[in-house]
Amino acid sequence: MGPSGANAQGWRFVVLRSPEQRAVVAKAAAHALQVIEPVYGMSRPADGDNSRRARTYRATYELHDRAGEFTSVLFAQAHYPTASELLLGGSIFPAMQNFLLAARAQGLGACMTSWASYGGEQLLRDAVGIPDDWMVAGHIVVGWPKGKHGPLRRRSLAEFVNLDRWDGAADGLLTSD
């Protein structure tokens, strides 16, 4: 699925699609929403608001509201006591990114969620039976897209690529955005 430190491939992917597991995912999503709303100052947008933020929030709320309807995948990483969480993430995140790219190549929509990070981890861990010496690394919801599934907007490379120094302009280095 992707490169990992020492090619250990110390990961497990658990597909959650039974009604029972989807119900647990829905609980984790609802709990996460209660946590993130005050952190990010989120609220459901007014019906007539079509601003970019409103569209993003509307999609976020719909995903949370309908969480139990989707198949999803929980990603777990073996915990090595001598490795930091950042280092362990470096071993599983490439596989997760490849999963996202493969889903998109098949015409599927896929979205990485933070539901396990914002209070849902124990719910998911217990439902799946993840051993204590494994860490929950991520969760991705997968499904057929509701609307257009075109190219995504990304920031221009010139906004975050620098040459030689933090403030060094990369003019000429970047030939296209």
C-alpha positions, 0 to 999 in steps of 0.5 A, spaced: 500 500 500 505 504 501 512 505 504 513 504 511 519 505 516 524 499 515 518 496 510 515 493 516 508 494 514 506 494 521 499 496 519 492 493 519 486 496 515 479 494 518 473 495 513 467 497 517 460 496 513 456 491 517 450 495 520 452 494 527 459 497 525 456 503 522 452 505 528 458 505 532 461 510 526 455 514 527 456 515 534 463 517 533 462 522 528 456 525 533 461 525 538 467 528 534 462 534 532 460 536 539 468 537 540 469 540 533 464 545 533 466 550 539 473 548 537 472 551 530 466 556 531 462 551 527 455 552 526 450 549 521 449 555 515 443 558 513 439 555 508 440 561 503 448 562 505 452 559 499 459 562 501 465 557 500 465 556 508 457 555 508 458 550 502 464 546 506 460 546 513 454 544 509 458 538 507 461 537 513 455 536 517 452 532 512 457 527 512 457 527 520 449 526 520 449 521 515 456 517 517 452 511 519 450 510 512 457 509 509 462 504 508 469 506 512 476 503 513 479 504 520 487 504 519 491 502 525 498 502 526 503 497 530 505 501 536 513 500 537 515 503 544 521 506 541 518 510 535 514 517 536 507 518 534 510 522 528 514 517 526 509 511 526 504 516 522 510 517 517 509 509 516 502 509 515 500 515 512 503 514 505 498 507 505 492 512 507 494 517 501 494 511 496 488 508 499 485 515 497 488 516 491 486 509 489 478 510 491 478 516 487 481 513 481 475 508 481 470 514 481 469 513 489 469 519 494 473 518 500 474 523 506 479 522 511 476 524 518 478 526 525 472 522 528 477 517 532 481 523 534 476 527 537 473 522 542 471 516 538 477 512 538 475 508 544 468 507 541 471 504 535 477 501 538 472 497 542 467 495 537 473 493 532 477 489 538 484 493 536 489 491 541 492 496 546 499 495 543 496 498 536 494 505 535 488 508 531 492 512 526 486 514 521 479 513 519 476 514 511 469 514 509 468 511 502 462 512 498 459 514 491 459 521 490 453 525 490 454 530 485 460 533 481 467 529 482 471 533 478 478 536 480 479 539 487 482 546 488 489 546 491 493 552 493 498 555 489 505 552 490 508 559 490 504 560 497 508 554 500 514 552 497 521 556 498 528 556 496 534 555 501 530 559 506 524 560 510 523 566 506 526 565 500 522 566 494 522 560 489 521 564 483 523 560 477 523 553 481 516 553 480 514 552 472 507 551 473 502 551 479 
